[in-house]
């Protein structure tokens, strides 16, 4: 039997180290795979002005995966969105799917009446169309501040250490492309994965209204999924509460392994 691979997909503006709290030894005998998003170090940067679509990201990740054997996907935010796009591409190889707040703004914006709790946040993006449309400002300091402060709290970008600010500037244009992708390349809400795939959706109770709405909608369409709501965390709980997330990841992995050991039912 081929060794399984646990694949961890990182979010916008972070990097594979986001998931470093999940040790390789804890995943044994699986292989831990931590791809870099397109345009992130150590890969070549995305050139200013270049358009990157969600399909390009999916192809980039697929090229970094083992050519055969079972796959378990773990993704945070944009990484969770990419994971959802990989479900169909991986087909029967996929055995587990762990999604921490996938960002599906395109789906949310098509059905605003179904998610009144997210109305104000959707209105923010409509009223600040530059955030998605102004190519001259995309990835610049004002754009980075708007993005980082939205997911954290006002002034977060300004308070970042200089080295971290420099890193976000180096991938700023690609971050802009990723945000555009989750608005313009995402279809309607749909089930996360087939029933044979062990699926966990994680939601931080202190996250944004839009993120809570998106995660709950995917969970409602995926009745076999486990929805885990963690009271004390927000969207960036993978950083702020890494030990708590490690527990969540390992509980999901235990469900995956238990399902793998169950005999097929005729």
Helices and strands as residue ranges (DSSP letters): E 5-9, G 16-19, H 24-27, E 31-33, H 54-62, E 71-76, H 78-90, G 91-93, E 94-100, H 105-110, G 112-114, G 116-118, H 119-127, H 130-133, H 141-151, H 156-159, H 162-170, H 172-184, E 198-204, H 209-220, E 226-230, H 237-240, H 242-261
